[in-house]
Amino acid sequence: MSKFLIDRFSNLEPYVPGEQPKEKKYIKLNTNEAPYPPSPNVVDAIDKVVVAGLNLYCDPDTTKLTKIIADFYDVDFNEVFIGNGSDEVLALIMMAFVDEKTKVCFPDITYGFYRVFSKSFDLDAKEVPLKDDFTIDINDYINCGRNIIIANPNAPTGLVLTHEEIEKILISNQDRVVVIDEAYVDFGSKSCIELLDKHPNLIVVQTFSKSRNLAGARIGFAIASKEIIEDLNKMKFSITPYNINTMSQIAGVESVKDNDYFEKCNNKVIATRERTKKELRKLGFRVTDSKTNFIFVTHDSISGKEYYSELRKHGILTRHFNDKRINEYVRISIGTDEEMDKVIEVTKKILYEAVNYNFVVGK
Ligand SMILES: Cc1ncc(COP(=O)(O)O)c(C=O)c1O
């Protein structure tokens, strides 16, 4: 730390991204990326633009991408805001709507960046414990008097709240924004976008990083009332007006155009997820009912940390969180069928060795 860093940031605890290995070749199931490449149309379109337009600034209004997203979700152009990944969208939402009066809350077990943003912006953030079964108790959020952020499906549990439950939260907190982070909604749950007409305090956030196979392009978006979107644009144009580069804007447009590819990839991920859940349950794992592109698993015969480390030794990267409520669990992103077959095969080996070992030492 230099002597110039201001006091407010001296205790900052930055987000720790999942490992992006450079040397060794792993089966990479640690950051919930898509296992399949982007639509071939994306690749063709970017090829052309690299030669054509990079001497000019990108479109600060992200006009084509905003329009195609608005059309896709059947909302108005001025109800869509695009950010550099949903991380940027979430950061701008926090900056725009949370202060010492309006405050914020979110589940204790959820996407780690909510906590990091709260610390970075020095916000009054309340972490609301999930129930023992990792579900959200909506009573904790009724009339809570704070802005609310809920990932739905939640991460890393993969569990979903119903629209009925979310509406209760929205209705009882009309003076605060309720952010529903739908990073994983395309893997089998229902978007809250259809609730926007009824609830002007709702902000739906989604990303192109998971179901649109474009994590590296950094595209996220919010859909909300035009007044909320205007506020977010005010923030963006005060900080980072050219937030989506030209190539990403084109990639985003082409990806939305190729809806067949989008659906085909997501259906494959869902089928692979359900098959993997079944196989792991047969091996004695408890697996949450994830509606995402990852599963969250635990086994009585091996600790979460050991299972994670053993998978890693066998060339499979997953995610283990050092949080005491979930440290017996491992989060495994859904890869291709071949990759998940390998996970099952290696897991059988690991379990056999772990159970034998435990037997020998008399556990
Ligand atoms: C729940 C949730 N929200 C948001 C994000 C951020 O996604 P991105 O910034 O890539 O759009 C993630 C990433 O893993 C996530 O799990």
The ligand as an SDF file (V2000), in Angstrom:
LIG
                    3D

 16 16  0  0  0  0  0  0  0  0999 V2000
  -25.2860  -13.5570   -9.1100 C   0  0  0  0  0  0  0  0  0  0  0  0
  -24.2940  -12.8860   -9.9840 C   0  0  0  0  0  0  0  0  0  0  0  0
  -24.4990  -11.6310  -10.3570 N   0  0  0  0  0  0  0  0  0  0  0  0
  -23.6350  -10.9760  -11.1540 C   0  0  0  0  0  0  0  0  0  0  0  0
  -22.4820  -11.5830  -11.5960 C   0  0  0  0  0  0  0  0  0  0  0  0
  -21.5230  -10.7840  -12.4390 C   0  0  0  0  0  0  0  0  0  0  0  0
  -21.5730  -11.1240  -13.7590 O   0  0  0  0  0  0  0  0  0  0  0  0
  -20.9280  -10.2320  -14.9020 P   0  0  0  0  0  0  0  0  0  0  0  0
  -20.2660   -9.0410  -14.2640 O   0  0  0  0  0  0  0  0  0  0  0  0
  -19.9740  -11.1190  -15.6000 O   0  0  0  0  0  0  0  0  0  0  0  0
  -22.0730   -9.8100  -15.7650 O   0  0  0  0  0  0  0  0  0  0  0  0
  -22.2110  -12.9040  -11.2390 C   0  0  0  0  0  0  0  0  0  0  0  0
  -20.9750  -13.5570  -11.7070 C   0  0  0  0  0  0  0  0  0  0  0  0
  -20.6270  -14.6450  -11.4220 O   0  0  0  0  0  0  0  0  0  0  0  0
  -23.1330  -13.5650  -10.4040 C   0  0  0  0  0  0  0  0  0  0  0  0
  -22.9090  -14.8260  -10.0030 O   0  0  0  0  0  0  0  0  0  0  0  0
  1  2  1  0
  2  3  1  0
  2 15  2  0
  3  4  2  0
  4  5  1  0
  5  6  1  0
  5 12  2  0
  6  7  1  0
  7  8  1  0
  8  9  2  0
  8 10  1  0
  8 11  1  0
 12 13  1  0
 12 15  1  0
 13 14  2  0
 15 16  1  0
M  END
$$$$
